[in-house]
Structure formats: structure tokens, C-alpha cells
């Protein structure tokens, strides 16, 4: 059974979400603070996390950043009252997969959960079948999500890796920002357009010898991006 961890300090909201998700056939667990949520995530290996940002003790940003720094690629849906663009940008930069603001529609939230789980399953199937990809001094191994640069392992956040693979699948062809948003973050998500640019900048910082003059992760003016493997 698919396991969903809810990290939310509003007990009534958390229990209401859990009840409705269980009706949909999911197994749920609840944590009411960030530290407990992080411990549960490590111990129970959930299939998806619904994460509030304003938590007592360790806040949601810290929980998310810690999980990603530890290499945990579990899908994370942020559910928060914070609606500012800067909060969304930070959430996606830290590795969130979706961002839903309160108040929210229950049916929409369940739809987002199902869409995230479907995308994760499809991605895993594609990754297992793919061969390694090389450009410059970088080697990418999709099946294990390993990225090696000049013999050293590079840690990419889950969305950075998915974005890199979305570019790699085009085999040098240009892909637009909107298409990348739809493929990597999911069509209909409340994602700001700067999200793609921010993640591209992080990929360049980690993978290019000179991020200011990239040779492989290239901008195509007024269109989008492409990956040059030559």
C-alpha cells in the first residue's frame, strides 16, 4: 500500500487529510513538528510527503533541505499558507516537487498527490532502462541517479536531476521553459517561470567548468534550453 507522511502542526487539518487519503486507499502517518517528521521519513520510507512550512522547531524548509542533502528523493508536496513568490522559489530550489497554498480544495490536493505518484513511477521505469550519458567530463547514470564529474560524485537535488534528464532526452534539441515546467514539475502546478532558470543555474554551477560561459547546458534566446554533449 502507498504510504503518505503528513507533516503538519494543525492537528485537525492533519487528521482530516489523513482520513480522506485513507478513504482513497493510502496508508498515512502524521507528524506535528519538523523533527518528528524528519525522523519518521527516515524510519518509514514513505512514498510521498505532504509538508507544511511553518512548523515548530525545525521548519519545513529545513526538513526538506535535510532530506535532499541526505539523498532522499521521496516526492514532497508543500502545503502551506505562504503564498509569496519568493517562498515558492525557495521551496522548489530546496527540492519540492509541488507547492499548494492554503486554503485548498481537497479534490485538487488528492489529484496532485496522484499525479506526483504517477510521475514518480513513470520516471523510475524510464531511468532503469536508460544507458549512461556523457558530456564534457560529466557522466550521468540514470538507473542509479549517479552523476560523476571528473571522477568525483556530484550531488544533484531530485528536480535538478529530472531537469538534466529532460534536457538529455532531447538529444541536443531545444526545449522550451513551459515544456520543462510541464514535464519536470507537472502540468497545472503553481510553478513560477523563474523555477526553471534557477535550476538551470544550479546545474551549471555543479557541472560546468565555467558556469558563466557554459559549454553544455545552453540557453537558446527567447526559446529555452538545450544540452550539448559535444
Secondary structure, 3 states (H helix, E strand, C coil): CCEEEEECCCHHHHHHHHHHHHHCCCEEEEECCHHHHHHHHHHHCCCEEEECCCCCCCCHHHHHHHHHHCCCCCEEEEEECCCCHHHHHHHHHCCCCEEEECCCCHHHHHHHHHHHHHHHHHHHHHHHHCCCEEECCEEEECCCCEEEECCEECCCCHHHHHHHHHHHCCCCCCEEHHHHHHHHHHCCCCCCCHHHHHHHHHHHHHHCCCHHHCCCEEEECCCEEEECCC
